[in-house]
Amino acid sequence: MQFGIFGVGDVVRDPVTGRTPSEHERIKAVVEYATLAEEVGLDVFAIGEHHNPPFFPSSPTTLLGHVAARTEKIILSTSTTLITTNDPVKIAEDYAMLQHLADGRVDLMMGRGNTGPVYPWFGQDIRNGIPLAVENYDLLRRLWREDVVDWQGRFRTPLQSFTSTPRPLDGVPPFVWHGSIRSPEIAEQAAYYGDGFLHNNLLWPKEHVQRMVGLYRRRFEHYGHGPADQAIVGLGAQVFMRKNSQDAVREFHPYFDNSAAYGHGPSLEETMKQTALLVGSPQEVIDRTLAFREYAGGDYQRQLFNVDGIGVPRKTVLEQIEMLGEVVQVLRKEFAVGRPAHVPDAPTHASLKAAALAGAVEEVR
C-alpha cells in the first residue's frame, strides 16, 4: 500500500492564537510538509487546486515542480485537478512536463472541485459538470497516448493534427485517479478506463463510501479490467494525534469547532464515530485505519491523510507528520497480513513502464 498526506491549501485563522498566516507562509510551510513527508518514509504528497480565497494552490504543477527539485522518492500528486474547468491540452502539457522534472514520480487525481463559481470564471456552466468531466478526460487520454490528434467536441475548439508536448516520459502517461464523494458517474468513468478511484471519505459515513467504492469495483470487473478485488482504490482521512487520546481531542476541538467544513454541525465525537476523522492516540489511529478495509470493500492501494489546514499551526503539522511516519510503519505491516497475492499494488511509473514494455514484447510475438 501507499501512504501519504494531502491538503487543500487553505489560509485560515488559527482559532487558538487568533493569527492568520500569510499566503507566503502557507506556501513555504506546505513545501516543508512535503519534504518532511519523504524524510519520515511516506509515499505520496498531494495538493489540491483552487482559484478562490481562502485557498492558495491555483497552480499545483508549479508547487509540485518545486517539491520535485527538493525530493528524490516521494510520489507527487494532486488531491484535485479540475478536469471540468481546465483545458485538457494544458493539463496534458503541464503534467507531462512535471513528469519529466520529477523523473516519473507523478500521478494526479481528476475532480470537479467544490466551488460552484469557478465554472463561469473559466467560461463554463456548472450544469455541464459531468459532461465536461467526461469529454475533457477522453481528450486528455488521447493527447497523452496519440502523437497526432484530430478531435472535435462540444466544449472547446477542434484540434487538427495537434501534438501535445512534451510527450509523456518513456511514452507512459501519469497514472490517473478519479476523485468523487457523491457522483456515481465518476466512479463509472474510473471503472470504464481501468483508472484508480479515490473516495475522500472525510465527511461521509461508512455505508455511503461502501456504496460508491462497491459500484466502482463492480463496474471495473464489468469492463474487463480484472476481478473486482483488483480495482485500484484509494481513501482519504483526517488525522490529529497526541500521545493520549484525551489530549488529542482537547487540542483539536477548537480547530474542529471553528472549521468551515466541520463547525456548527454534528459534534466532534459524533463526527469521529461516523466518518474518517481520526483524532486520538497513535494506536487508536492505527486501529481505525485498519478498519478502513470495510469502507473499501477489501484490500486497497492508497491511503491519504490530511494533517494540514483548518488553522492548525505549522509546528503542530510538522509534529503530526513525524508521528504519522511512525504510525505508517505499523500500518504497512498490518495491512500486508493476509493480503492476497493477486491484489495489485498502486501503480507507479516504474510498474506502468514495465507493463508497457511487456505488452510491446507480446505484440511482437
C-alpha positions in Angstrom: 0.0 0.0 0.0 0.9 3.6 -0.5 0.5 6.1 2.4 0.8 9.8 2.2 -0.6 13.2 3.1 -2.8 15.6 1.2 -4.0 19.2 1.6 -6.3 21.7 0.0 -4.1 24.8 0.8 -6.5 26.9 2.8 -5.3 30.1 4.5 -7.3 30.5 7.6 -7.1 31.9 11.1 -5.7 29.8 14.0 -8.6 29.9 16.4 -6.3 29.4 19.4 -3.8 32.2 18.8 -6.1 34.4 16.6 -3.3 34.6 14.0 -3.8 34.1 10.3 -0.7 33.2 8.3 0.1 34.9 5.1 -0.1 33.1 1.8 3.7 33.2 1.6 4.0 31.5 4.9 1.4 28.8 4.0 3.1 28.1 0.7 6.5 27.7 2.3 5.1 25.6 5.0 3.4 23.2 2.6 6.7 22.7 0.8 8.3 21.9 4.2 5.5 19.4 4.9 6.2 17.6 1.6 9.9 17.3 2.2 9.4 16.0 5.8 6.8 13.5 4.5 9.6 12.0 2.4 12.0 12.0 5.3 9.7 10.1 7.5 9.0 7.5 4.9 5.7 8.4 3.4 5.0 7.5 -0.2 2.8 10.3 -1.5 2.3 14.1 -1.2 -0.8 15.6 -2.8 -2.1 19.2 -3.1 -5.4 20.4 -4.4 -6.3 23.1 -6.9 -8.4 26.2 -6.1 -8.9 29.5 -7.7 -10.6 31.4 -4.9 -9.8 32.6 -1.3 -9.1 31.3 1.2 -7.0 28.8 -0.8 -3.6 29.4 -2.4 -2.9 26.4 -4.8 -4.0 27.9 -8.1 -1.0 26.3 -9.8 -0.4 22.8 -8.4 2.3 21.9 -11.1 4.4 25.0 -10.1 4.3 23.9 -6.4 4.9 20.2 -7.2 7.8 21.1 -9.6 9.5 22.9 -6.7 8.9 20.0 -4.4 10.3 17.6 -7.1 13.6 19.5 -7.0 13.8 19.1 -3.2 12.9 15.4 -3.0 14.0 12.2 -4.5 11.5 9.4 -3.9 8.1 10.6 -2.8 5.3 10.5 -5.4 3.8 13.9 -6.2 0.1 14.0 -6.8 -2.9 16.2 -6.7 -5.9 16.0 -4.4 -7.9 17.6 -7.2 -7.0 18.6 -10.7 -10.0 20.4 -12.1 -10.8 18.4 -15.2 -14.0 20.4 -15.8 -12.6 24.0 -16.0 -9.0 23.4 -17.1 -8.2 23.0 -20.8 -7.3 19.3 -21.3 -4.5 20.4 -23.6 -2.9 22.4 -20.8 -3.3 19.6 -18.3 -1.6 17.2 -20.8 1.3 19.5 -21.3 1.8 20.7 -17.7 1.7 17.3 -16.1 3.9 15.7 -18.8 6.4 18.5 -18.1 6.2 17.8 -14.3 6.6 14.1 -15.0 9.9 14.7 -16.7 11.1 17.0 -14.0 10.2 14.5 -11.3 11.6 11.5 -13.2 8.2 9.9 -13.3 7.2 10.5 -9.6 3.9 11.9 -10.7 0.2 10.9 -10.8 -2.9 13.0 -10.5 -6.5 12.9 -9.3 -9.2 14.3 -11.5 -12.1 16.1 -9.8 -14.7 18.7 -10.3 -14.0 20.6 -7.1 -16.5 22.0 -4.7 -16.6 25.7 -5.7 -19.6 26.4 -8.0 -18.4 29.9 -9.1 -15.2 28.5 -10.6 -17.2 27.4 -13.7 -18.2 30.8 -15.0 -14.8 32.2 -14.1 -13.4 29.8 -16.7 -16.2 30.2 -19.2 -18.1 27.1 -18.3 -21.6 26.2 -16.9 -21.8 24.2 -13.7 -24.8 22.3 -15.1 -22.4 20.7 -17.6 -20.1 19.4 -14.8 -20.4 15.7 -15.6 -20.3 16.1 -19.4 -17.3 18.3 -19.1 -15.5 15.7 -17.0 -16.3 13.0 -19.5 -15.4 14.9 -22.6 -12.3 16.6 -21.3 -10.8 13.4 -19.8 -11.4 11.5 -23.0 -9.4 14.1 -24.9 -6.7 14.2 -22.2 -6.1 10.4 -22.6 -5.8 10.8 -26.3 -3.3 13.7 -26.1 -1.1 11.5 -23.9 -1.4 8.3 -25.9 -1.5 9.6 -29.6 1.3 11.5 -31.2 -1.1 13.4 -33.5 -4.6 14.1 -32.5 -7.6 15.2 -34.6 -10.5 15.9 -32.4 -13.8 17.7 -32.2 -16.1 18.0 -29.2 -18.7 20.2 -27.5 -16.8 22.3 -25.1 -13.6 23.5 -26.8 -12.3 24.4 -30.3 -11.4 21.5 -32.5 -7.9 20.2 -32.8 -6.3 19.4 -36.1 -3.0 17.4 -36.4 -2.1 18.5 -32.8 0.8 17.1 -30.9 1.0 17.8 -27.1 4.5 18.5 -25.9 6.5 17.3 -24.1 5.4 13.7 -24.7 4.9 11.6 -21.5 8.1 10.3 -20.0 9.1 6.9 -21.6 5.8 7.0 -23.5 3.9 6.2 -20.3 1.3 8.8 -19.2 0.9 9.6 -15.5 -1.5 7.3 -13.7 -4.8 8.9 -13.1 -7.1 8.6 -10.1 -10.7 9.9 -10.3 -11.9 11.5 -7.1 -15.5 11.8 -6.2 -17.6 11.9 -3.0 -21.1 11.5 -4.3 -21.2 11.2 -8.1 -21.7 7.6 -9.4 -20.9 8.9 -12.9 -17.3 9.5 -11.9 -16.9 6.0 -10.3 -18.3 4.7 -13.6 -15.7 6.8 -15.6 -12.8 5.5 -13.5 -14.0 1.9 -13.9 -14.5 2.3 -17.7 -10.9 3.3 -18.2 -9.4 1.0 -15.6 -8.1 4.0 -13.7 -8.0 4.4 -9.9 -10.9 5.7 -7.8 -10.3 7.7 -4.7 -13.1 8.4 -2.3 -12.3 11.1 0.3 -14.5 9.6 3.0 -13.7 12.5 5.3 -17.3 13.8 5.6 -19.3 10.7 4.8 -20.4 7.6 6.8 -19.0 4.2 6.0 -22.2 3.0 4.3 -22.0 5.7 1.7 -18.3 5.1 1.0 -19.0 1.4 0.6 -21.7 2.0 -2.0 -19.5 4.3 -4.1 -16.4 2.0 -3.9 -18.6 -1.0 -4.4 -20.0 0.4 -7.6 -16.6 1.2 -8.9 -15.3 -2.3 -8.2 -18.3 -4.0 -9.9 -18.0 -1.8 -13.0 -14.2 -2.3 -13.1 -14.8 -6.0 -13.4 -17.7 -5.4 -15.9 -15.4 -3.6 -18.2 -12.9 -6.4 -18.3 -10.0 -5.0 -16.3 -9.9 -7.9 -13.9 -11.8 -9.1 -10.8 -13.4 -6.5 -8.6 -10.8 -7.0 -5.9 -8.1 -5.9 -8.3 -9.6 -2.5 -8.8 -7.4 0.4 -7.7 -8.9 2.0 -4.7 -7.8 5.0 -2.5 -9.3 6.5 0.6 -8.8 9.8 2.5 -8.9 10.6 6.2 -8.0 13.5 8.5 -5.8 12.7 11.5 -4.8 14.5 14.6 -2.7 12.6 17.2 -1.2 13.1 20.6 0.3 10.5 23.0 -3.0 10.0 24.7 -6.4 10.5 23.1 -7.7 13.0 25.7 -5.0 15.5 24.8 -5.6 15.0 21.1 -9.4 15.6 21.4 -8.9 18.6 23.7 -6.3 20.2 21.4 -8.2 19.6 18.2 -11.6 20.8 19.5 -11.2 24.5 18.7 -10.0 23.7 15.2 -12.9 21.5 14.6 -15.5 23.8 16.1 -14.3 26.8 14.0 -13.8 24.9 10.8 -15.9 25.8 7.7 -16.1 22.1 6.9 -16.9 20.7 10.4 -18.1 23.5 12.6 -21.7 24.2 13.6 -22.8 20.7 12.7 -22.5 17.3 14.5 -20.2 17.2 17.4 -16.5 16.2 17.2 -17.3 12.9 18.9 -20.2 12.1 16.6 -18.2 13.1 13.5 -15.3 10.8 14.6 -17.8 8.0 15.1 -19.5 8.4 11.7 -16.6 9.4 9.4 -12.9 9.1 8.7 -11.9 11.9 11.1 -9.2 10.3 13.3 -8.5 12.1 16.5 -6.7 10.2 19.2 -3.6 8.3 20.2 -1.3 6.7 17.6 -2.7 3.2 18.5 -6.3 4.5 18.0 -5.4 5.9 14.6 -3.8 2.6 13.6 -6.9 0.6 14.7 -9.3 2.9 13.0 -7.3 3.0 9.7 -7.0 -0.8 9.6 -10.8 -0.9 9.8 -11.0 1.1 6.5 -10.8 -2.2 4.7 -14.5 -2.4 5.5 -15.0 1.0 3.8 -13.1 -0.1 0.7 -14.7 -3.5 0.4 -11.4 -5.3 1.0 -7.7 -4.6 0.5 -6.9 -1.3 -1.3 -4.0 0.6 -2.7 -3.6 4.1 -1.3 -4.4 5.8 2.0 -4.0 9.6 2.2 -4.2 11.6 5.4 -5.0 15.3 5.8 -2.8 16.7 8.6 -2.9 20.3 7.4 -5.4 23.1 7.2 -8.4 24.5 9.3 -5.9 26.7 11.1 -3.6 24.1 12.6 -0.2 25.8 13.0 2.9 24.8 11.2 4.7 23.4 14.3 1.8 21.2 15.1 1.5 19.9 11.5 5.2 19.0 11.5 4.6 17.1 14.7 1.7 15.3 13.1 3.8 14.2 10.1 6.6 12.9 12.4 4.0 10.8 14.3 2.4 9.7 11.1 5.7 8.3 9.9 5.8 6.0 12.9 2.2 5.0 12.5 2.6 4.1 8.9 5.4 1.7 9.7 2.9 -0.3 11.7 0.2 0.1 9.1 2.4 -1.3 6.4 3.0 -4.5 8.3 -0.6 -4.9 9.4 -2.1 -4.2 6.0 0.3 -6.8 4.5 -1.1 -9.6 6.7 -3.5 -11.7 4.8 -3.3 -9.5 1.7 -4.0 -11.8 -1.3 -1.1 -12.1 -3.8 -3.3 -11.2 -6.7 -4.3 -7.8 -5.3 -2.2 -5.3 -7.1 0.0 -2.6 -5.7 -0.8 1.0 -6.5 0.6 1.8 -10.0 3.9 3.7 -10.3 5.8 5.0 -13.3 8.2 2.0 -13.0 5.4 -0.6 -12.9 3.5 1.1 -15.8 6.6 1.3 -17.8 7.3 -2.4 -17.2 3.8 -3.3 -18.2 4.0 -1.2 -21.4 7.3 -2.9 -22.3 5.8 -6.4 -21.6 2.8 -5.5 -23.8 5.1 -4.4 -26.6 7.1 -7.7 -26.4 3.9 -9.7 -26.5 2.7 -7.8 -29.6 5.9 -8.7 -31.4 5.5 -12.3 -30.6 
